[in-house]
């Protein structure tokens, strides 16, 4: 399967800021699977969080922007590894 924008963003970020994680996943043959999982979780969580925000009265754009700020930190833009 081909990664979409979230998976590609995760891969770029992980390779730059989490090289040990990437190396470990690659050595186990699990990198693609982990990226697909991050992508799917991002999509699902983003939709749910966005809906929750819209139910609270935000516009669609406000809800999307706010949801993205929260969700991206969970699966895509993970904290850098300690040096």
Rosetta blueprint (number, residue, H / E / L):
1 X L
2 X L
3 X L
4 X L
5 X H
6 X H
7 X H
8 X H
9 X H
10 X H
11 X H
12 X H
13 X H
14 X H
15 X H
16 X H
17 X H
18 X L
19 X H
20 X H
21 X H
22 X H
23 X H
24 X H
25 X H
26 X H
27 X H
28 X L
29 X L
30 X L
31 X H
32 X H
33 X H
34 X H
35 X H
36 X H
37 X H
38 X H
39 X H
40 X H
41 X H
42 X H
43 X H
44 X H
45 X H
46 X H
47 X H
48 X H
49 X H
50 X H
51 X H
52 X H
53 X H
54 X H
55 X H
56 X L
57 X L
58 X L
59 X L
60 X H
61 X H
62 X H
63 X H
64 X H
65 X H
66 X H
67 X H
68 X H
69 X H
70 X H
71 X H
72 X H
73 X H
74 X H
75 X H
76 X L
77 X L
78 X L
79 X L
80 X L
81 X L
82 X L
83 X L
